[in-house]
Amino acid sequence: MTKNVQEIATSIRSNAKQVLESKKIGSTIREIGELFYTGSYALDLMTWNDIDMQVVVKNGTHAVEALGSILHRLMNDPGFIEAQIIHFRGNYKPKMPRGVYLGIKMDCPDLGGIWKLDIWSLTKQDFEKNRVLIETLKSKLDPQNRALILELKHEMMAGSERVPKMGSHFLYQAILLDGIRDKEALYQYFASQGISIKK
């Protein structure tokens, strides 16, 4: 690569911060509840234009209505492209957190192009569980494993605009929680999870 993977991550995260600020996304979400940034944005491990956010809506507020109010505001932005709302409840995809998901795509041509915003309304229990996980992952990051994660993310993205679904999850699990550093062992682990990497 012509640019260092950390330089790329830093550039994408800088754009992400400007997207959040220019669109007033953080302040809009805080109007409906408690906001927590998660995923690669929180960990400073970004390789594509995706920002993960979680919110616990205020007491007495319905999650669907709360996220609907965010959607309504962002739909009026000239960069708005599309949105999706999914209510994860009952027996629908039981492995996913219980809550309401709002996915939004926006075009920000001066900040890297198309951005994907993932906003989850979760129970307080799941919200706190993820907060603890993110803090644990942060505490285990060092320059060496950070570079390894970013390098493997870019390998996962070969020929694609994004990391495969759950790819980052398995990366963090293997490298930060299980302590696997050998690349061949990591390739085998990812293959066992259905994720192929072009070496």
C-alpha angles and dihedrals in degrees: 000000000000092000127050112255091237091052089053091049091049092050093049092047091050089054090047092055090050091049090052093047099042093048092041088229097150095049091045093053093045088060089068100038150308114332128209126179113219141167124040093339092059092044096043090236099123122156101159140024102280129122121193119204135173130198138186105208120226119269112275093025121114112229095223092051091045094052089041089060090053091049092049091054095046093045088068091058112104090230095057113123111164145333141204130198121197125182108208103203141127113007095337108124094332094194091065122084115270108251146074122299125203116190119188132182119203133178113229103170094181092050105050102295125261117028128195117211117197112194120181126190104205140175114267089249095056090041092056092042091057092044089057091047093052092049089049091051091048091052091055096050119107132164092267100050091038090058091046093051093049092046092052092045090057090048089052089052096053106139092001138087095230146028112269115265110280089008094119091045092056091044093055091043094051100040105030103030103027095034097228111160104158108102096214090052089049092050089053091048093051091047089055087056093050096257117126124198124202104228 
